[in-house]
Amino acid sequence: MTLFGVLGFTTPMLLVSLLALPILWVILRAVPPAPVRRLFPGVVLLLGLKDDDQVTDRTPWWLLLLRMLAVAAVIVGLAGPILNPEPKQEAAGDAPLLVVMDASWASASDWRARMRALDGLLAKAGRDERPVALLRLSNPEPVQFSSADVLRSRLSGIQPEPWQPGSTTATQAIAALPEDDFDSYWMSDGLDRESRNGLLRLLENKGDVQVFENPRALYALGPATLADGALNLTLHRLRPGPEVEVSLVGHGTDPAGNPAVLFQAPVTFAENALTTETKQALPAEMRARITRFEIAGTRSAGAVTLPDDSLRRREVALIAGREGREGLQLLDPLHYLVKALAPTADLLNGSLSEVLLANPDVIVLVDVATLAPGEEAAVLEWLDKGGLLLRFAGPRLAASDVSRSTEDPLMPVRLRAGGRTVGGAMSWGEPKTLAPFDEDSPFAGLNTSDEITVNSQVMAQPDPALAERVIAQLSDGTPLVTRKLVGQGQVVLVHVTANAEWSTLPLSGLFVQMLERLAISSSAGAVEAEAMDGTTWQPISVLDAFGVLRDGETLPGVDGVDLVDEELNTELRPGLYQGENRSLARNVIAADTELALMIWPDHIAVEGLSRPQETPLGGWLLGGAIALLLADVIASLALSGRLVGARAAAGLILVLALPVESRAQGPDDQLAIAATSEVVFAHVLTGDAKLDQLAGAAMRGLSDTLFFRTSVEPALPMAVNLEEDELAFFPFIYWPISPDQAIPSDAAYAKLNEYLRSGGMILFDTRDADIAGFGTATPNGRKLQALAARLDIPPLEPIPEDHVLTRTFYLLQDFPGRYTGRDVWVEAAPPDAELVEGMPFRNLNDNVTPVVIGGNDWASAWAVDQTGSPLVPLGRSFTGERQREIANRFGVNLVMHVLTGNYKSDQVHVPALLDRLGQ
């Protein structure tokens, strides 16, 4: 490429053709004169006369200039002009080019600018015919040089990773480098790392190194901690600067379970300050519903932090089977528990039935032997949902018959009668000490002391399951703490008292540590790797480099020690991980993270990403040449007296060149073409933006389900305005009901009634099946009654078991959405519909039911995002996904019914249906 300042040419030799322009000037300067028109009756006298001499006139200078400019534009356009071309370094020569990218979370905020810069680099390398390779330091792969055009075609698939390159990836990157020499372009994220130094020295030994770095503002957010009831968050920025204010946002769910912004607060960086802290005093109930904190306007995983169980104080209910002795506080059965738990937990007092209403995390029963039948059932239900029942022994439990012959549901083991006493005047042996904790015990890693002794305990009956339920034992092998799982919760029994009557354990610091492991294991504080040994953690949700949460349940589990100690990588992504009894967040920015700015050596050229972009000008010049030649044609016709014909031609050209909008179809025509070219479903606009967005996502999800499972291939769904849009184009319309939507006009009702009479179907969804049956006193039900008052709706009935909707594609008897209400209403069958001999179903009418009415909130079950992932969670794990699957099947049956009618009642289908039904 030849450069002329900011302008370069890929084929500069064509510019020599500009020397021919003077010759063209001479050739084109003459033009025949225009004929002179005169009125002369005797013109017949001139017939037959011939003038052998031709008279010429000179072309006007402005027309010659026009032609010269057109020819020059063609020549320069074919020479390949480029504005702001990347200059070729003389030292670089034709050596291969290696593009090194940090491709970390710190690169995500300006990733588009980096891709544009990379595209420019590859375009230049392609013109120079230099082989190119790409090395991402966040996920190194073997370097393979290829054509620049090949790498440009893969740019859309190059993405950053939500972690920083570390020592491990640096070693992998060095191993991936080829042995031959090459030049390097390092697209840096601006963060200083020790692992850069060795790689930089190696790249300099291979050839020239140039660095691209964007001097933009980079913000990061540290993990949230809980202290004195307030949330503490630390914000970082990479470069010092003037005072600036950013917005801290807390996302979560509202009481109804819908995504919402729970709080938003401004945070100010002082002048030249690199960190700032903020405290947010939020109610415990709101704090528990926060799912992520982020710095608003920053597309980066480093600007997002995920909370885990460490953000909330556990609620612990304390219940004693007997009152403490008057005036003897140290003998109170709850005294030591209160002292140990008060700093890190919210303590609840009251009867068992009262505290169950508060749904605490832990219930502690101190020397409580038996529970009332109603209380036992309530505790079992609470345990099944994940509660922890912590029981302490005592004289009452030792003297009772609880869990003697058979294991009590609320006890982890069977007990011997009477208990055991050691170390007294009437007993044999010395007081017993604690044995070291096993590796699989929740107390693993805690240090025992010989000063902790046990004088009395309740004894466990020998049982095949006893060994696996013992999580702490005495030096003689007798159980001290036993545990069993109940549903998603667990029951733990400490075989000694909660005070110092039977042992010195409550007097020790080990007692507090054991309670932390059991009752407040999710309290704030750093997680020790030793305590995580032997555990496996399943990712629930993970962050990508842009700070977007992705489903992580399909990813493999992570070892507990790696979760605490290892650097983030492809196998350990930032996100929320679930263990046996708690959740743990691994964020990009840790509590001890400090952002340091990379200082490159003086001999390394550093260039910003904001340099002028290369712009090819060839197309613009050739287009301008065509326009000039068109103007030359019109001018020449005018000079030669043929302007009348030229006007007609110009008019035709102007008509053809009119903008598309001037002759395109109107909005109604566009809607008709889009809605009738393929099968298209629609949803009614309610005026509630959030609900309309959910309905659109639901129609997209239903369309995708039909596309993949049936021969129906719907196009993208549409939103319809009842007042403006035509409804006849859509075979199926979903109408979610909200209490605030407006009543349609008379014209809209006319269109709706015509639509229902002509074979269309409307699914009315009141979305209130969780609180009431359809048509009762809910606001949505009353709104539907008002909306349907003027509709021509036939008599309705709850959908019968033999209705064709139960078998158009899938065999169904339930029609759940987000809720599982059974009342779904359809057009009533004719009174004379009877069961025909040889058919398992009644001979119903062949019409499609014009309306289907229910309140199961099918939109929430069908809705998916652009990637096809569900938007609204349903239930838990398999049960929720099964409910979503049945909801999708109901949607398929609805569409197949509206498209095919009642053909499933034909006799020809009876044998196959009977075979599938097992009859």
GUKE-281637 format. One record per residue (C-alpha): residue in one letter; x, y, z. Coordinates in steps of 0.001 Angstrom, whole numbers, padded with zeros to 6 digits, always signed. Example, Ala and Ser with C-alpha at 12.3 -4.5 7.8 and 13.67 -1.06 7.14 Angstrom:
BEGIN
A+012300-004500+007800;S+013670-001060+007140;
***
This chain:
BEGIN
M+000000+000000+000000;T+001192+003492-000907;L+000386+006223+001629;F-000316+009892+000983;G-000865+011309+004461;V-004187+009969+005806;L-005027+008457+002398;G-003661+005176+001065;F-004102+003182-002162;T-004040-000569-002606;T-003378-000269-006412;P-001512+003019-006817;M-000347+002239-010383;L-003853+002965-011656;L-003347+006592-010688;V-001028+006925-013690;S-004222+006900-015789;L-004933+010397-014481;L-002255+011644-016924;A-004670+010870-019788;L-007219+013426-018583;P-005739+016318-020691;I-006089+014167-023824;L-009724+013504-022965;W-010177+017228-022477;V-009111+017882-026069;I-011213+015032-027486;L-014364+015936-025623;R-014222+019694-025952;A-016282+019794-029221;V-019996+019142-029349;P-022569+019672-032174;P-024496+022904-031760;A-028146+022830-030894;P-030557+023244-033858;V-032185+026648-034265;R-035971+026504-034516;R-037618+029175-036702;L-041129+029611-038160;F-040799+029889-041971;P-043717+028873-044274;G-041478+028538-047241;V-039370+025846-045700;V-040391+023507-048541;L-038073+025486-050802;L-035133+024125-048814;L-035973+020478-049286;G-033236+018558-051077;L-030530+021064-050287;K-027339+019659-048702;D-024601+021497-046843;D-021266+019690-047054;D-019618+021906-044472;Q-020272+020984-040819;V-020131+023638-038193;T-019000+022677-034686;D-019242+024422-031358;R-017050+024135-028310;T-018197+022200-025211;P-018716+024470-022210;W-015881+024340-019721;W-018183+023305-016875;L-019383+020231-018855;L-015794+019252-019645;L-014936+019631-015967;L-017899+017426-015055;R-016671+014696-017388;M-013097+014970-016152;L-014262+014627-012562;A-016305+011522-013446;V-013359+009835-015171;A-011011+010829-012338;A-013433+009405-009780;V-013490+006092-011656;I-009692+005927-011818;V-009162+006858-008176;G-011980+004510-007060;L-010393+001565-008887;A-007050+002388-007254;G-008495+001292-003878;P-008357+004441-001755;I-008522+003964+002033;L-008932+006725+004595;N-006776+006466+007759;P-004947+003309+006648;E-002845+001422+009147;P+000763+002282+008286;K+003007-000653+007634;Q+005989-000868+009945;E+009188-001148+008027;A+010702-003439+010635;A+007747-005779+010506;G+008260-006859+006919;D+006239-009921+005985;A+006759-011776+009256;P+003751-013658+010662;L+001563-011685+013023;L+000407-013029+016404;V-002508-011179+018014;V-002344-011677+021789;M-005536-010832+023680;D-005999-010852+027451;A-009713-011491+026694;S-010619-011190+030377;W-013581-009706+032224;A-011760-006356+032156;S-011954-006410+028345;A-015704-007014+028216;S-016858-003440+028800;D-015294-002248+025514;W-015303-005553+023652;R-017009-004117+020560;A-014295-001485+020202;R-011677-004197+020545;M-013341-006262+017836;R-013411-003256+015501;A-009732-002628+016180;L-008944-006309+015616;D-010868-006269+012347;G-008784-003307+011192;L-005570-005103+012136;L-006605-008193+010220;A-007649-006140+007194;K-004204-004570+007089;A-002507-007949+007541;G-004611-009314+004704;R-003476-006552+002372;D+000118-007189+003385;E-000434-010941+002872;R+000852-011698+006352;P-000157-014963+008107;V-002058-014262+011315;A-002823-016239+014504;L-004787-015432+017655;L-003827-016279+021223;R-006329-015605+024036;L-004454-015604+027326;S-007594-016320+029355;N-008036-019619+027480;P-004844-020436+025520;E-004928-022798+022550;P-002096-023963+020250;V-001050-021168+017867;Q-001720-021865+014181;F-000985-019197+011577;S-003456-018829+008702;S-004821-016260+006289;A-006150-013060+007824;D-009458-013527+005995;V-009962-016871+007722;L-009526-015271+011144;R-011800-012347+010200;S-014586-014807+009430;R-014333-016119+013001;L-014446-012763+014797;S-018078-013159+015879;G-017164-016299+017805;I-014324-014715+019772;Q-015526-013816+023267;P-013849-012777+026536;E-013797-014994+029604;P-015055-014020+033090;W-011651-014368+034731;Q-008130-012972+034444;P-005180-014784+032891;G-003133-016278+035690;S+000141-018086+036153;T-001335-021343+034886;T-002698-019836+031681;A+000556-017910+031162;T+002462-021195+031262;Q+000007-022700+028791;A+000355-019667+026509;I+004160-019933+026482;A+003901-023615+025612;A+001503-022800+022768;L+003917-020407+020997;P+005629-021596+017824;E+009404-021811+017582;D+009723-019531+014515;D+009942-015755+014765;F+006872-013545+014486;D+005618-010073+015405;S+003044-009531+018138;Y+000111-007215+018755;W-000949-007410+022418;M-004502-006211+023063;S-004228-005540+026795;D-007022-005164+029338;G-004886-002688+031307;L-004499-004790+034462;D-001064-005494+035878;R-000202-009158+036470;E+003088-010814+037332;S+002391-013527+034776;R+002817-010946+031964;N+006538-010458+032430;G+007836-013830+031292;L+005511-013931+028290;L+006423-010377+027274;R+010149-011155+027314;L+009567-014225+025154;L+007464-012284+022636;E+010169-009605+022380;N+012706-012315+021587;K+010478-013497+018764;G+009990-010119+017065;D+008478-006659+017392;V+005783-006140+020038;Q+003109-003451+019881;V+000468-002956+022573;F-003110-001802+022157;E-004730-000532+025346;N-007859+001513+025831;P-007427+004200+028507;R-011070+003966+029579;A-012504+003978+033080;L-012739+000465+034530;Y-014889-000220+037604;A-015144-003352+039737;L-017241-004437+042702;G-016028-006470+045655;P-018092-009066+047522;A-020787-007925+049920;T-020309-008521+053622;L-022682-008206+056539;A-021644-006300+059656;D-023861-004821+062365;G-026940-005508+060272;A-025717-003461+057272;L-024362-004505+053896;N-020797-003369+053215;L-019569-003185+049611;T-016236-002000+048228;L-015989-000456+044765;H-012735-000215+042790;R-011549+001741+039782;L-008402+001152+037757;R-007197+004693+037124;P-007170+007716+039437;G-009160+010683+038278;P-011567+013395+039259;E-014460+012869+041632;V-017082+010692+039965;E-020388+009194+041008;V-021552+005709+039990;S-024805+003898+040690;L-024912+000704+042748;V-027925-001498+041984;G-029297-004500+043839;H-031340-006952+041770;G-033609-009620+043188;T-037206-010768+043280;D-040289-009039+044588;P-042632-010822+047037;A-044436-012387+044056;G-041205-013907+042769;N-040805-011581+039773;P-037407-010015+038905;A-037118-006472+040264;V-034625-003771+041248;L-034706-003813+045048;F-032493-000813+045668;Q-030347+001714+043824;A-027875+004009+045544;P-025257+006512+044332;V-021646+005894+045339;T-018942+008551+044976;F-015242+008084+044264;A-013219+010905+045793;E-010687+012672+043628;N-007813+010313+042736;A-009275+007613+045008;L-009065+004065+043668;T-011532+002514+046140;T-014634+003583+047969;E-016945+001842+050402;T-020656+002046+050966;K-023007+000734+053631;Q-026599-000181+052855;A-028955-000773+055786;L-031626-003040+054307;P-034340-005058+056049;A-033452-008723+056510;E-036424-009777+054375;M-035243-007628+051447;R-031638-008628+051958;A-032574-012290+051634;R-034213-011663+048225;I-031198-009960+046599;T-029632-012147+043900;R-026920-009810+042557;F-025249-006443+043049;E-023818-004540+040104;I-022455-001168+039046;A-025037+000229+036657;G-023943+000793+033068;T-020874-001466+033241;R-020998-004619+031082;S-018439-006665+032964;A-018380-009640+035309;G-016011-007678+037549;A-018753-005114+038162;V-021117-007825+039450;T-021015-009633+042773;L-023283-012494+043758;P-024405-012889+047366;D-024695-016234+049106;D-025889-017408+052502;S-023236-015245+054152;L-025408-012155+053743;R-028163-013108+056080;R-028170-013816+059768;R-029687-017177+060410;E-032879-017231+062454;V-032535-019691+065324;A-035446-020609+067615;L-034512-021730+071152;I-036965-023920+073074;A-036187-025520+076468;G-038030-028415+078046;R-037561-027028+081561;E-036998-023611+083098;G-033690-022601+084584;R-033240-022613+088328;E-034201-019326+089891;G-031177-017169+090537;L-028761-019644+088933;Q-028183-018175+085510;L-025298-020471+084650;L-027583-023474+085107;D-030167-022089+082687;P-030380-024667+079834;L-030334-021878+077244;H-027659-019626+078768;Y-024655-020958+076849;L-026609-021258+073606;V-027657-017607+073800;K-024089-016497+074463;A-022748-018558+071548;L-025420-017687+068981;A-026369-014074+069737;P-023416-012439+067906;T-024100-014218+064622;A-027788-015185+064558;D-031243-013745+065194;L-032719-015604+068157;L-036425-016372+068388;N-038330-017256+071541;G-041799-018681+071984;S-043672-021933+071756;L-042915-024428+069017;S-046139-023665+067157;E-045348-019935+067269;V-041779-020176+065991;L-042810-022510+063156;L-044957-019704+061790;A-041773-017607+061474;N-040115-020401+059433;P-036696-020170+061167;D-033566-021717+059721;V-032816-023690+062873;I-034930-024916+065792;V-033012-025891+068940;L-034818-028203+071385;V-033054-028409+074737;D-034060-031463+076795;V-037448-031698+075047;A-038615-035299+075075;T-041974-035499+073312;L-043988-033265+071010;A-047718-033067+070448;P-048931-034979+067332;G-049811-031750+065552;E-046437-030215+066393;E-044578-033301+065212;A-046295-033193+061818;A-045551-029468+061468;V-041880-029974+062346;L-041578-032820+059838;E-043053-030605+057132;W-040618-027835+058082;L-037714-030285+057992;D-038709-031536+054567;K-038267-027990+053235;G-034685-027738+054463;G-034831-026875+058175;L-032299-027972+060787;L-033591-029448+064051;L-030827-029373+066687;R-031621-031329+069874;F-029722-031457+073159;A-030077-034251+075661;G-030955-033840+079318;P-032607-035555+082269;R-036064-035509+080685;L-034913-037084+077442;A-032850-039683+079316;A-035856-040665+081483;S-038373-040808+078632;D-039267-043656+076273;V-038666-041567+073166;S-036923-043486+070357;R-036445-046617+072426;S-038072-049616+070661;T-038469-047802+067338;E-036630-044811+065941;D-038541-041572+066460;P-038977-039526+063244;L-037466-036523+065001;M-034483-038410+066444;P-031414-039489+064465;V-030897-042756+066375;R-032554-045078+068877;L-031581-044472+072523;R-030901-046698+075488;A-032922-046198+078637;G-031427-044240+081507;G-028336-042778+079894;R-024793-043193+081142;T-022807-041574+083955;V-019026-041740+084280;G-016511-040250+086642;G-018785-040075+089699;A-018543-041678+093110;M-021011-044412+092156;S-019625-045116+088688;W-016645-046788+087110;G-014021-045039+085050;E-012884-041477+084483;P-014681-038701+082573;K-014325-039158+078825;T-012666-036801+076361;L-013504-036101+072721;A-012032-038128+069899;P-010638-036292+066819;F-013313-035543+064242;D-013486-037701+061138;E-012788-036233+057706;D-016408-036660+056610;S-017755-034924+059721;P-019069-031353+059476;F-016674-030612+062364;A-013621-031810+060415;G-010665-029523+060970;L-011720-028334+064457;N-009250-029038+067218;T-010378-030999+070253;S-008877-030564+073718;D-008280-033003+076552;E-009676-030359+078906;I-013152-030979+077468;T-014692-033862+079399;V-018056-035608+079441;N-019519-036958+082680;S-022972-038051+081447;Q-024628-038724+078130;V-027561-040493+076522;M-026448-043652+074780;A-027377-044729+071264;Q-028661-048228+070601;P-026411-050286+068325;D-027857-050239+064838;P-026551-050959+061298;A-027086-047305+060366;L-025491-045905+063533;A-021929-045654+062201;E-022852-043434+059253;R-024930-041143+061479;V-022209-040419+064040;I-020496-037102+063301;A-018681-036729+066670;Q-017725-039294+069300;L-015917-039690+072610;S-012532-041249+073077;D-014161-044598+073937;G-016097-044613+070638;T-019539-043755+072046;P-021497-041192+069999;L-021452-037569+071098;V-023315-036030+068114;T-025493-037966+065654;R-027314-036795+062550;K-029792-038037+059937;L-031349-036420+056885;V-035096-035799+056687;G-036208-034639+053244;Q-034095-031593+052467;G-033416-030949+056147;Q-031652-032759+058937;V-032040-033746+062591;V-028980-033476+064857;L-028795-034789+068425;V-026075-033711+070863;H-025986-036500+073458;V-025120-034127+076334;T-026850-031109+077867;A-026602-027596+076475;N-025252-026365+079811;A-022371-027579+081966;E-024307-030221+083961;W-023123-033218+081932;S-019944-031928+080298;T-017546-029025+080059;L-018145-028699+076315;P-020438-025599+076645;L-017638-023857+078553;S-015189-024172+075646;G-014632-022292+072422;L-015157-025567+070569;F-018848-025390+071517;V-019181-022088+069638;Q-017336-023479+066619;M-019505-026589+066521;L-022646-024461+066658;E-021300-022333+063819;R-020803-025454+061720;L-024299-026696+062526;A-026627-023793+063171;I-024965-020823+061499;S-022751-022480+058918;S-023799-019813+056416;S-022781-016875+058572;A-020457-014195+057246;G-016776-014864+057187;A-014062-016422+055083;V-014380-020102+054225;E-011387-022186+055211;A-010110-024700+052671;E-009696-027338+055378;A-013397-027173+056145;M-014194-027717+052447;D-012067-030820+052047;G-014019-033762+050688;T-017044-031717+049623;T-018428-031223+046112;W-020265-028066+045067;Q-022685-027868+042160;P-022832-024612+040152;I-026358-023202+040150;S-025715-020114+038020;V-022503-018761+036484;L-021460-015380+035111;D-020148-014736+031636;A-017589-012015+030957;F-020310-009404+030342;G-021890-009997+033775;V-024873-011982+032501;L-026059-014891+034642;R-026273-018254+032881;D-027699-021563+034062;G-024911-023675+035532;E-026754-026828+036561;T-025454-028713+033508;L-021835-028022+034483;P-019871-030585+036524;G-019439-030205+040260;V-016388-028516+041795;D-014233-029790+044624;G-014653-027725+047788;V-010935-026988+048234;D-010642-025858+044604;L-013677-023631+045058;V-011836-021747+047806;D-008216-021788+046631;E-008039-022230+042850;E-007913-019434+040299;L-010993-018994+038166;N-010766-020982+034944;T-012820-022950+032455;E-013706-025546+035096;L-014215-023067+037955;R-016333-020189+036718;P-017555-017253+038783;G-021044-017928+040023;L-023189-019384+042786;Y-022416-022904+044018;Q-024641-025132+046131;G-023293-027476+048774;E-024982-029879+051118;N-026422-027290+053482;R-025504-023897+052079;S-024684-021882+049004;L-021338-020216+048299;A-020593-017479+045775;R-017305-017320+043900;N-016987-013812+042485;V-014506-012307+040053;I-013387-009712+042608;A-012420-011179+045961;A-012225-009356+049272;D-008453-008888+048956;T-008395-007980+045257;E-006669-004748+044247;L-006740-003366+040709;A-003264-002335+039543;L-002585-000446+036306;M-000152-002091+033897;I+003007-000040+033293;W+004644-001142+030040;P+008372-000756+029413;D+009417+002468+027702;H+010559+000698+024535;I+007106-000876+023978;A+004833+001155+021698;V+001395+001532+023296;E-001491+002645+021107;G-005074+003396+022156;L-008065+001604+020770;S-009606+004936+019797;R-007392+005474+016767;P-009103+006490+013483;Q-010840+003582+011805;E-009829+002527+008314;T-012529+003513+005812;P-012470+002219+002181;L-013480+005011-000222;G-013591+003098-003517;G-017317+002429-003431;W-018157+006043-002649;L-015979+007326-005515;L-017456+004904-008061;G-020947+005835-006945;G-020083+009522-007329;A-018715+008836-010810;I-022006+007278-011853;A-023900+010291-010532;L-021596+012660-012467;L-022024+010666-015684;L-025803+010798-015255;A-025604+014562-014854;D-023404+014693-017997;V-026058+012841-020030;I-028768+015275-018976;A-026555+018305-019683;S-025549+016978-023104;L-029207+016411-024039;A-030006+019927-022956;L-027208+021424-025038;S-028220+019419-028122;G-031847+020515-027944;R-033260+017172-026832;L-034234+018387-023385;V-037927+017518-023880;G-037112+013842-024203;A-034542+014221-021477;R-037176+015561-019119;A-039275+012441-019630;A-036256+010219-019057;A-035280+012193-015982;G-038795+011878-014653;L-038638+008114-015107;I-035264+007987-013385;L-036565+010053-010483;V-039577+007752-010088;L-037332+004720-010017;A-034956+006419-007587;L-037618+007478-005124;P-037114+006169-001587;V-038742+002865-000808;E-041007+004473+001740;S-042732+006607-000898;R-044047+003601-002783;A-044001+000878-000122;Q-047083-000645+001361;G-048725+001051+004278;P-048543-000315+007826;D-051672-002403+007277;D-050232-003958+004121;Q-046964-004729+005870;L-048801-006393+008742;A-050888-008433+006309;I-047856-009634+004357;A-045879-010524+007494;A-048820-012270+009177;T-050012-014301+006170;S-046712-015367+004601;E-046328-017990+007359;V-048246-019220+010394;V-048000-016440+012972;F-049351-016302+016512;A-050213-013079+018287;H-050760-011658+021739;V-052939-008720+022723;L-051229-005552+023945;T-052559-004799+027420;G-050755-001530+028129;D-048627-003204+030807;A-045119-003199+029285;K-043819-005958+031531;L-046806-008210+030874;D-046679-007534+027124;Q-042999-008434+027051;L-043717-011683+028899;A-046577-012517+026494;G-044304-011939+023494;A-041668-014226+024980;A-044382-016826+025620;M-045527-016790+021997;R-041902-017110+020913;G-041443-020110+023203;L-044656-021743+021946;S-043602-021153+018334;D-040206-022748+018996;T-041860-025768+020633;L-044121-026285+017624;F-041223-025833+015209;F-039133-028551+016856;R-041926-031026+017654;T-044481-030780+014860;S-044754-030048+011154;V-045994-026536+011967;E-043207-023976+011423;P-044443-020652+012817;A-042753-017351+012131;L-041908-014851+014858;P-045010-013863+016865;M-046588-010431+016713;A-048221-008054+019145;V-051644-006771+018071;N-053415-003575+019007;L-057151-004300+019110;E-057943-000751+018053;E-055693-000614+014979;D-054643-004069+013752;E-056555-006651+011754;L-057085-009918+013668;A-058136-012236+010839;F-054515-012980+009918;F-053811-014876+013141;P-055202-018367+013852;F-054404-018117+017572;I-054278-015084+019886;Y-053144-015087+023508;W-054842-012471+025707;P-053382-012076+029219;I-055680-010261+031619;S-054482-007456+033865;P-056793-005450+036113;D-055728-002096+034630;Q-056124-002705+030888;A-058617-000567+029014;I-061987-001739+027681;P-061889-001981+023841;S-063898+000385+021676;D-067022-000575+019692;A-064947-001000+016522;A-062540-003299+018342;Y-065408-005410+019685;A-066776-005698+016139;K-063410-007039+014954;L-063198-009426+017915;N-066663-010873+017318;E-065970-011295+013608;Y-062699-013025+014459;L-064419-015458+016834;R-067142-016258+014288;S-064638-016874+011462;G-062731-019686+013181;G-060063-017932+015224;M-059231-018859+018816;I-058472-016574+021766;L-056877-017926+024935;F-057969-015704+027836;D-055546-016089+030765;T-056486-014408+034044;R-053236-015611+035665;D-054880-015929+039085;A-055249-019686+039612;D-052946-019485+042606;I-055381-017404+044679;A-058861-018178+043364;G-060845-020109+040810;F-061774-018452+037543;G-064543-015879+037658;T-064522-015352+041404;A-063670-012176+043242;T-060127-011647+041973;P-059391-008333+040169;N-058310-010214+037038;G-061484-012283+037060;R-063672-009185+037356;K-061754-007531+034521;L-062315-010570+032283;Q-066041-010447+033016;A-066069-006793+031956;L-064050-007490+028811;A-066145-010483+027764;A-069538-008854+028381;R-069846-007648+024759;L-068161-010614+023069;D-070194-013152+021098;I-069041-016124+023162;P-070980-019432+022997;P-071990-021331+026171;L-068962-022624+028045;E-068194-025619+030213;P-065122-026933+032060;I-063084-028906+029582;P-064434-032495+029595;E-062156-035516+029712;D-063110-036527+026146;H-062624-033088+024595;V-060456-033062+021503;L-057984-030716+023254;T-056944-033681+025378;R-055619-035581+022360;T-054961-033366+019295;F-051226-034124+019541;Y-050495-035277+023097;L-052757-037245+025428;L-053444-034870+028332;Q-055772-034608+031276;D-054108-031672+033064;F-053373-028235+031615;P-050900-026500+033953;G-049025-023287+033364;R-047200-021547+036138;Y-050094-022753+038288;T-051876-026092+038178;G-055565-025140+038423;R-057861-027658+036715;D-060665-025250+035687;V-060167-024548+031978;W-063308-023512+030091;V-064117-024234+026449;E-067197-024147+024209;A-069875-026458+025611;A-070679-029623+023666;P-074111-029858+021976;P-076812-031287+024214;D-077324-034236+021833;A-073629-035238+021771;E-073564-038923+022587;L-070985-041653+022697;V-071041-043445+019351;E-070621-047193+019349;G-067037-048216+018692;M-065626-044768+019604;P-064092-043876+022967;F-065195-040253+022685;R-068428-038428+022020;N-069266-037307+018494;L-068673-033633+019189;N-069189-030769+016789;D-066490-030203+014172;N-065982-026548+015051;V-062991-025117+016863;T-063810-023739+020280;P-063498-019962+019748;V-062348-019243+023286;V-060369-021052+025947;I-060446-019456+029387;G-058275-020262+032378;G-056033-018736+034995;N-052932-020933+035040;D-050581-018214+033697;W-049405-020152+030655;A-047259-017228+029517;S-044840-017750+032418;A-044511-021439+031537;W-044015-020859+027782;A-041802-017751+027914;V-038187-018099+026742;D-035409-015625+026065;Q-033521-015149+022805;T-031362-018213+023539;G-034354-020460+024228;S-033863-020611+028009;P-036957-020349+030253;L-037562-016897+031709;V-039708-017813+034730;P-038758-020644+037114;L-041414-023262+037861;G-041353-025333+041034;R-038188-027142+041977;S-035851-029251+039856;F-037563-032159+038071;T-041073-031367+039296;G-040949-027852+037884;E-039486-028954+034562;R-042130-031660+034274;Q-044822-029038+034874;R-043279-026844+032158;E-043230-029818+029771;I-046959-030495+030301;A-047671-026776+029802;N-045797-026849+026481;R-047755-029918+025434;F-051008-028123+026198;G-049857-025234+023996;V-049114-027677+021168;N-052573-029229+021555;L-054183-025761+021431;V-052478-024833+018171;M-053063-028216+016552;H-056735-027935+017516;V-057141-024488+015991;L-055339-025608+012815;T-057011-029011+012342;G-060351-028867+014160;N-061820-032068+015598;Y-060347-034523+013119;K-058990-036544+016048;S-062543-037798+016668;D-062510-039679+013342;Q-062963-043445+013482;V-059638-044067+011753;H-057714-042818+014801;V-059589-044885+017381;P-057445-048084+017305;A-054176-046187+017763;L-055632-044111+020598;L-057017-047205+022325;D-053638-048869+022032;R-051867-045863+023600;L-054470-045701+026358;G-053919-049366+027143;Q-057577-050254+026620;
***
